[in-house]
Amino acid sequence: MPTSWPARVVTWILALAAGVVFGVAGTISHPLMLGWAPVGMVVAAVGCLGLVLAIRLLIEDRGAVLACGLGMLGALVVFSGRGPGGSVVVPQAAEGEFPFGITWSIVLTAIVLIVAAWPRIRTGNAPKH
């Protein structure tokens, strides 16, 4: 059964808001290291992947996945720049250090694009529209 446009728009707005929340959390926590392990990057990537996968599997609307991804990437861009007080949440890596900020932006973009582009898998029992 097709979904009405107002319901789709509300879904996109909620997905965008959830994406912003996960994007902010991932962008702030991605450089966390425990010893040599990049725990922050792994947890942030798994959390963002889980959210967009859940939206893709439950709602089956690429628009909602893209809205969620737009929220995540928008939060990344906003928090990667210099704030009004001059603070930077995602600093540029010093020479010789691992570039966590660049890696996080590539990982997050790849997650959103792969999940949004993944083809719909139909099972034999599902009704065909």
N, C-alpha and C positions, 0 to 999 in steps of 0.2 A: 504494500500500500504506500503510495507516494506521500511524503511529508509536506505539510503546508509551508509556504514561504515564511510566515511569521515564526513558526516553530523552528525552522532552519536558522533564521537570523538569531534567535535567542540562543540556540545551540552554539552557533559560531561565537557569539559574545561570551558565553560561559567558557568555551574552549580557549578563547583568547585570554580571559582572566586567569584560568588555570595555568596556561602557558607562561604568563607573566610571573606568577608565583614561583613556578618551577625554574624558570629562567633566572630569576633573581637569586634563588637559593643555590642553583648550580654555579652561577657566575661568582657568587661570593665564596663558595666552598671549594671550587675546583683546584686551587693551588695547595690544599692541605696535604701534607706528607707525614707519614708515620715511618720513620727510618728512611729506607730507600723506596718504599711503596707509595705510589700516587693515589692514596685512598680517596681524597676529595674528587679527583677526576673520575675515578671509577664509579663512586656512589652517585655523583651528579649525572653521569652518562646513563647509568642504569635507571635512575629515577625518571629522567626525561624520556628515555626510551620506553619505559613502562607506561608513562602517561600517554604518549602519542600512540603506542600500540593499543592501549585500552580504548582510546577514542576511535581508532580505526576499526577495531574488532567489534565494539559495541554499537557504534553509531553508523558505521559503514558509509561515511560521508567524507570524501577527500577535502571538502571545504572546511570541515571542522578540524581535520588534522592540520591543514594549512593555517587556519586561524590560530591554533595552539602553537604551531611552530613560529608563526609571526610574533606571537607574544613572547616566546622564549628568545628568539633572535633580537627582538626589540629591546628586551631587558638587557641582553648581552651588550648591545650597542650603547645603550644609555649608561650602563655601569662601567663600560670600558673607557669612557671619556673622562675628562677632568671635570669635577664637580664645581658648583658655584663657590665653594670655599677653597678650591684649589686641590682637594683631595682626589686621589685616583684609587679605585677599588681594584682594578686589574692593571698593575704597573707593567711597563715594558721590561722584558728580561734583560738583565745585565749581560755583557759580553761573556760568553762561556757558560751561561746558565741555560737550563731547559726553558723554552718559550711556552709556558703553560697557557698564557692568554691566547696565543695564535692556535695552539693545539686544541684548546677548548672550543674556539669558534669554528674550527674545521670539523671537529667531532659532532658538535651540536647541529651544524648545518647538514652534515651527512645523515645523521639520525632522522631529521625531519624529511629530507628529500627521499631517502630510501623507504621510509614507512608510507609516505604519501604516494610514491610511485609504484609501490608493490601491487601487483595485480590482485583482483578479487578472486578468492578461491571458493568455488562452489562445491558443496558436497552433493552427493547423489540424492539425499533426502530433502534438501532445501527446495522450497517452491521457487520456480523461475518466473520472474516478472516480465 
